[in-house]
Amino acid sequence: MCKPNCCNSNIAVVKKYWLAIKHIEDPSEEIQLIAIKTNWRAIKHIEDPSEEIQLIAIKANWRAIKYIENPSEKAWFAAVKEGWQTVESIENLGEKTLLSAVQKYWWAIENIEDPTESVQLAAVQEDWEAIEYIKNPSYKVYKLAEQKKKESIW
């Protein structure tokens, strides 16, 4: 293992070979950034990345969220905006992020365990067929789906 932040040699090595980051103990933010910009998969080897590093990795590829141990709410939000499939592995996600997911990809509702009425309504607002994927829709959600279905027929 290389020593933490040891001189410019680590920077040079990571610039040439991003995977070297996994052999650097406690890499600096600069080294993390170089590795992430070279290959987003470097996030797998960064322990407790800052929110900025998380967001850069997710911007490069939304799948990076899978390799971040405790992603921030902002990181989840960015990942959901890029790929609705991230909802499959989300637990305890904020309302804002779930709303964003179903507004962009209404079918993501199928992967949300026990969505709030607001999230249900947002999904049905996008497409009335979303009602089919909601386990226990509220009366208000049923009414909206009925209305949207009528509108789609005319």
Residue pairs with C-beta under 8 A, 6 or more apart in sequence:
1 23
1 24
1 25
2 10
2 23
2 24
2 25
3 25
4 24
4 25
4 26
4 27
4 28
5 26
5 27
5 28
5 31
10 20
10 24
10 27
10 31
11 30
11 31
11 34
13 20
14 20
14 21
14 24
14 27
14 31
14 34
14 35
14 38
15 34
15 38
18 34
18 35
18 38
18 39
18 41
18 42
19 39
19 42
19 45
20 35
21 27
21 31
21 32
21 35
21 42
21 45
21 46
22 44
22 45
24 31
27 35
27 46
29 50
29 52
29 53
32 42
32 46
32 49
32 50
32 53
33 53
33 56
35 42
35 45
35 46
36 42
36 43
36 46
36 53
36 56
36 57
36 60
37 56
37 60
40 57
40 60
40 61
40 64
41 64
41 67
42 57
43 49
43 53
43 54
43 57
43 64
43 67
43 68
44 67
46 53
47 69
48 69
48 70
49 57
49 68
51 72
51 74
51 75
54 64
54 68
54 71
54 72
54 74
54 75
55 74
55 75
55 78
57 64
57 68
58 64
58 65
58 75
58 78
58 79
58 82
59 78
59 82
62 78
62 79
62 82
62 83
62 86
63 83
64 79
65 71
65 75
65 76
65 79
65 86
65 89
66 86
66 89
68 75
71 79
73 93
73 94
73 96
73 97
76 86
76 90
76 93
76 94
76 97
77 94
77 96
77 97
77 100
79 86
80 86
80 87
80 90
80 93
80 97
80 98
80 100
80 101
80 104
80 108
81 100
81 104
84 101
84 104
84 105
84 107
84 108
86 101
87 93
87 98
87 101
87 108
87 111
87 112
88 111
90 97
90 98
90 111
90 112
91 113
95 116
95 118
95 119
98 112
98 115
98 116
98 119
99 118
99 119
99 122
101 108
101 112
102 108
102 109
102 112
102 115
102 119
102 122
102 123
102 126
102 130
103 122
103 125
103 126
106 123
106 124
106 126
106 127
106 130
107 127
107 130
107 133
108 123
109 115
109 119
109 120
109 123
109 130
109 133
109 134
110 133
112 119
114 135
115 123
115 134
117 138
117 140
117 141
120 130
120 134
120 137
120 138
120 141
121 140
121 141
121 144
123 130
123 133
123 134
124 130
124 131
124 134
124 137
124 141
124 144
124 145
124 148
125 144
125 148
127 148
128 144
128 145
128 146
128 147
128 148
128 149
128 152
130 145
131 137
131 141
131 142
131 145
134 141
137 145
